[in-house]
Amino acid sequence: VPEFAKIERPGPLTADAQTFGIKPEAEASMPQSTMVRVHLLQVSLNLSDPEMESYLASDMVARNFCRVSSTRLFISDSTILRFRYFIDQYGFAQKFLERTVN
């Protein structure tokens, strides 16, 4: 498991987190590790949420990096938005970048 994927949560996910579409991994339809990869790729390419959705739909290398099967999973811009809101809310975005750079 990559180092940035080992970030500890401040506690169990609450109803507030579930409101934004983030569920514990056992219940999640999209693995959190996939969403972290999507976020890091989006930040590195400076793409908006709709641009990232389009990029993932059209680029096989990006889908492979994010571990998204082209036939099985589809990541919408609203899913990307909810994940970004969640990680910003708990301060994970900065931790992801720090662990990736260091």
Rosetta blueprint (number, residue, H / E / L):
1 V L
2 P L
3 E H
4 F H
5 A H
6 K H
7 I L
8 E L
9 R L
10 P L
11 G L
12 P L
13 L L
14 T L
15 A H
16 D H
17 A H
18 Q H
19 T H
20 F L
21 G L
22 I L
23 K L
24 P L
25 E L
26 A L
27 E L
28 A L
29 S L
30 M L
31 P L
32 Q H
33 S H
34 T H
35 M H
36 V H
37 R H
38 V H
39 H H
40 L H
41 L H
42 Q H
43 V H
44 S H
45 L H
46 N L
47 L L
48 S L
49 D H
50 P H
51 E H
52 M H
53 E H
54 S H
55 Y H
56 L H
57 A H
58 S H
59 D L
60 M H
61 V H
62 A H
63 R H
64 N H
65 F H
66 C H
67 R L
68 V L
69 S L
70 S L
71 T L
72 R L
73 L L
74 F L
75 I L
76 S L
77 D H
78 S H
79 T H
80 I H
81 L H
82 R H
83 F H
84 R H
85 Y H
86 F H
87 I H
88 D H
89 Q H
90 Y H
91 G L
92 F H
93 A H
94 Q H
95 K H
96 F H
97 L H
98 E H
99 R H
100 T H
101 V H
102 N L
